[in-house]
């Protein structure tokens, strides 16, 4: 992969982590003395974290392979 592609993958992974943090903490209903919190988007948040992790690992492996070939 090219350097620009790796940077774009890492930027997309960071964006997905930020969006998933919002989705993970989003609550519906009133928060006044209600002990039964409703988090309807936690499934999406976990999927975004998983996909972001895959993108991050892909970019990291590609970068490390490229940097090893440059050093040798």
Buried (B, 14 or more C-beta within 10 A) or exposed (E): BEEEEBEBBBEBBEEBBEBBEEBBEBEEEEEEEEEEEEEEBEEBBEEBBEBBEEBBEBBBEBBEEBEEEEEE
